[in-house]
Amino acid sequence: MTTDAAALRGNWNYPTSVKFGCGRIKELADHCKALGMRRPLLITDPGLASLPMIKDAIARNEAAGVPTGLFSNVQGNPTGKNVEDGIAAYKAGDHDGVIAFGGGSALDAAKAVALMIGQKRPIWDFEDIGDWWTRVDPNGIATIIAVPTTSGTGSEVGRASVITDESIHVKKIIFHPKMLPSIVIDDPELTVGLPPHITAATGMDALSHCLEAYCAPGYHPLADGIALEGMRLIKDALPAAVKDGKSLVARSNMMAAASMGATAFQKGLGGMHAISHPLGALYNTHHGLTNAVVMPYVLEFNRTAIDEKLTRLAAYLRLPNPSYKAVLDWILALRKEIGIPHTLKEIGVDDKQVDKVAEMAAADPSAGGNPIQVGAKELRVMFVNGLEGKLAA
């Protein structure tokens, strides 16, 4: 691995236009102009809204002749109401584009706002079911620039948002191809201030994306290759970024790996996300942290279907005695090293809604990518094991 962060810089067109490298947030105004944005709305979360990085970005835009509005009423698990409020702010300010700036929640909310600017139907009509995306009026979608400040969801290179329907406490995946941001500014310096526990949780989200995409059934060698290299980067970079948040090399490699995970999971996800989504809706748990906690229990359930794949993964990661067990042991050791709890009970989940969680997980689109076909019964087993910390002997 290089020790020079300045060398980790590039312009990529995969799957969209990505401007990667330290300090590249300074190009924001130029990219707004290139996309025809004269008065964009920057959408972020309340925690970031008060930080210098947001104030500086808006000030630089103003100085460059791109007056920029600010909307930050976004929850950790964004809701339909957050999206409605964002649309109102966009229209009230006569804005002409969206800058999605922040972690996964802010990016998801911002992309959903951009989608809904010119739609006449409710957002839930565009859930990722069948061909529902064709209901969207593509001319009513605002242009998006994405600026991630965490290295986890990879939402900056995705064509969907996860939004909670608060009326029924269900997370729904909203999808349209034009939700993919036109330009992504990947500046690792923006992640330097992340505290270790957030670095750990979001980093494990990136790992879950790569791992579930790699394990998903079907023929997609492009996604498999991206997922494998993403996991190799994470293996070294995540512990380093948690230990030393100022390491720009570690931060750079984690930012790249996050985008890689979200690019790879077009192949599919699986039980980790199927369980994590209802827990986020019902218990408001952090998405990446939840994926991290359930990860080994889902792997154990799927072992017979993924044994050979994980043996190949172990060899690629240069783990001793390449095997399924080598990967499981690495993940358990990594979780312990970076402070991930072992059970769902430790993150505030109880056993009072086991059947409801299982049913919601079975209905989640992610369940379809699980290596073994699953329904509520099977997902219930994984969920209960995660509550109790039960791994096979």
N, C-alpha and C positions, 0 to 999 in steps of 0.2 A: 504494500500500500504506500502511495506517495506521502511524503511528509510536507509537501508544499501545496497549500490550499489554492494558491494563485493558479496552479496548473489545472485545477478542477473547474474548468470554465468552457462553455460551448453554447452554440445555437443549434437547437435540435428541432426537427419537424416530425415528432413522434410522440403521441398521436396528434399533437397540435404544435403550434409554434412555441418553443420553450427557450427562454433566455436564462441560462444557468450560470451562476457564479457570484462570488462575493462582491457586494457593492452595486449590484445591478438594479436595485430599487431606484437608483437615481435616474434611470431611463424611463420611469413611469409616464411622465408627461409626454415624452416623445412617442410612446406607444399609444397613448390616448389619441394624440393627434393623427397618428397613422391610421387609426381605426375610425376617424371622423368624430370622435367624442369631443364636444365643445364644453359640456357641462355635466360630467359624470357624477354619480352618487357612489361614494365609498361606503360599503356595508361591512361592518365588523361586529365584534361582541363588546359588551360594556367594559370588560377588563382591559382590552387593548385600546379602547377609544381614548383613554386618558393617558396613554403612554406616548413618549416622544416619537416613536416610529410612525405613529398615525399622524400626529401633529406635523412632523417633518415632511411626510409624504404630501399632505394637503398643502403645506406652505410652499413646497417646491412646485407643485402643480399651479398654484396661484401665481407664483413668480414667473412661470412659463406661459401664462395666459390661458390656463385651463382651470377655471374656478370649479371647485369640487365640494359637493355636499357630503354630509356625514349622517349615517343611520346606524345605531348600535343596539337596538332593542331586540337582541337575539339570545335565546336561552341556550344552555349547554346541550340540550336535545331540542332543536328548533321545532316550533309548532306552526300550525296553519295560521294562527293569529299573528305570529311574528312576520310571516310572509305578507299577510294582509296589511300590516302596519308599514312594512317596507314598500309595498306598492303605493300606499297613500303618500309616503314621503317622496317617492320618486316622482309621482305626478304633481304633488304640491310644489316641488322645486323645479319643475320643467326640465328634468334631467334627460340625457340622451345616451346613457350607457351606464354599466355597472362595473365597479371595481370591487371584486370579492377579495377581502383582505382579512386573513386570520387563520384559525384552525379549522378543522373539518366542519364544525357547527356553523361558523360564519360563512364559509364557502358554500355549504349546502343551502343555507338560507338565501344567500345572495343569488345563487344560480336559480333558485325557485322564484325569487322576485323577478329576475330577468325574464324567465319563462312566462310569467303571468301578466306582464305589463299590458299586452294587447289581447288577452283571452276573454271570452265571454262565458266560459264554463268554469265551474269550481275546480280547484287544483286536484281534488281527489278523482276527477274524471280522467286524469293523465297518469294514474298509477301504472307501474310497469307490469301490466297484465295483457297478454296477447298483443293486439295491434292498437291498444288504446292511445298510444303515442300519436297515431295518425289523426286523432281528434284535435290536435293542436293546430292553431293558425301560425305557421312558421314566420309570417311577416310581423307577428305581434311579439316576437322575442327580442329583447334588448341585447346589444353587444356586450360581451363580458371579457374583462381582464382579470386573471386570478393571481393573487399574491399570497402563497401559503406562509404561515409563520410557525407551523409545527411540521413534524415529519412522521405522519401517521396515515391519515385517511387516503391521501392522494386524490382528494376530490378535485384538485386543480386540473387533472387530466381525465376527469370522468364526465359522463353524459347523463348523470342522475343525481338526485338529492334524496336524502332520507329525512322525511318530515313527519312529525307526530300529529296525528289527528286526535286532538285533546278531547273531543266529544266521546270517543270510544277507547282512548288510551292505547292506540295502535300506531306503531311506526310504519309508514308507507314509503315505498321507493317510487319517486316521481321521475319519469324518464322522457327524454327527447334528444335526438342526435345533436340538435343545435344548442343544447345546454353545455356542450363542450366549449370551454373558454377559447376565444380566438388567439389570445396570447397569455402565456404563463411567465411570470417573473419568479424564478427560483433563486432567492438570495439567502444562502445559509446564515449570513450574519443576522438575519431577522429571528433566528431560532436560538441565538446565544443566551438570551435571558430566560429561556424556559427552565423552571426548577427541575431538579432531578426526577421527582415522581411523575411529572407530566411528560418529561422526556422518555421515561421508561414506559409509561402507559401508551403513549402515541407510537413509540417505536415498536412495541409489541403488536399494535394494530397493523402496522406495515408488514410485520412478520406474518400475521394471520392472513393477510391478503395474499402474500406470496405463497404461503404454505397451502392454503385452501385451493388456490388456483392451480397449483402444481398437482394436488391430489385429486382434483375434480376429474370425473371420467370424460372421455371424448378425445378426439384427435386435434390437438392444437399445439404443435411443437414450437411455434413462435412464443406463445404465452408461457409454455414450460421453460423455455430458455431464459426468458426475462425473469421469471419467478426464481429460478435457480440462482442467477447472478444477484438478484435482489437479496436473497437469503445469505449469500456469501458476504455481501457488503454489511448486512446487519450483524452477522456473527462477530465481526471485529468492531464495527463502528458503534453499535448500541451500548455495550458496556463502557466504551471509551467516552461517549457523549454524556452518559449518566455520571461518570466519575469526574470528568472535566468538561463542563458545559462550554468552555471557551475554546475548545479544540475545533477549529474551523474545518480541519480535514474530516474529523468524525461527523461534524454537523453536515458537511457537504455530502458525504456518502450516505448518511441517513436520509437526507432530503431527496437524493436520487433514488434510493431504495423505496421511498414512499410512493413516488410517482411510478416506479416500476411495478409495485404491487397493484396499484389501481389500473395500470395498463394490462397487467396479466389477468386480472379477475374478470375480464370480459369472457373468459373461458367458463367461469363459474365460481361459486363460493361453497358453502356447506354448513354443517351443523354448528360450527362456532358462531357464525353470523345469524343463523336461524334462531339460536337461543339468545344471543346478545341483544337482538332487536326488541323482543318483547320485554326483556329485563330492563332495558333502557326506558321503554314506554311506561312500565308499571312501577319501577323502583328508581327511575332517574339515575341509573348507574352510568359511569363513564364508559363510552363504547369500547375504546381501546383496552381499558383495564378489564372489562368484562370478557372480551375476547381472550385476553392473556390468561385469565383465571380458568376459563372453560377449555382452553386449548388441549391440555394433556388428556382430559376425559373424552373429548371427541376423537382424538387420535386413537386412544385405546379401543373405543367402540369400533372404529373403522380399520383396525389393524389388519385383518385378513385381506382387505382390499388394497391396502397401501404398502404392505410389507416390502415388496420389490422396489417400488418407487422410492421409499424412504431409505432403502439400502443404497440406491444410486445417489440420493441426496447426501447421505453420510459420506460417501466416497468423494463427492464434489467438495464438501466442506472440510475434507481431510480429518474427519473424526476417527479416533482409534477404533479398530475392529468394526468397519462399516456394517451397519445393520439397522433395522427399525429401532431396536433398543438404544443404539448409539444416539439416534436423533432424539428420542424421548428423554434420555438422560441429559443430553445437551440442553434441551428446552427447560427441564426441571432445574438444572444448575443455573441457567441464565436467569430464570425467574427469581431464584433465590438471591443471586448476585445483585440484581437491580431492584429488589424489594417488592416483587409482585406477590400478593397473598396467595395462599394455596387453595382456599375454599371461597365459594360465593358468599357464605355466611359472614366472612370477614369484610365484605364490601357492602353489607347491609341488605342482603337478600335473605328472605326467610322461606319456610316451607308451607306457607298458608295458601299459595296460589299455584301449587305444582301442576295440577291438571290444566289450569288456564294457560300457564306458560307453555306447556307441552302442545296444547291445541294451537296457540298463536304461533309457536315455532314451526309447526307442521304446515301452517298456512303461509309462512314467510317464503318469498321467492327464492331465498338463498338455500332452502332445504333441498331444492331440486338438483343442486350441484353436489350433494353429498356423495362420496364414493360408494356407499351402500344405500340403497333406497330406504328412506325413513318416513315414518308417520309420527303421530303423537306418542304412540307407545314407545318407540325407540328413542325419540328425543326426550321423553320423560326420564328414561334411564340415564342418559347423559347428564341431564339437569340435576337429578338427584345425586348422582355421583359427584358432581361439582359442588353441591351443597355440603356433602359429607366428607369430601376429600378422599373418595374411594377410587384407588387405582388397582388394576389387576396385579396379583402377586407376580 
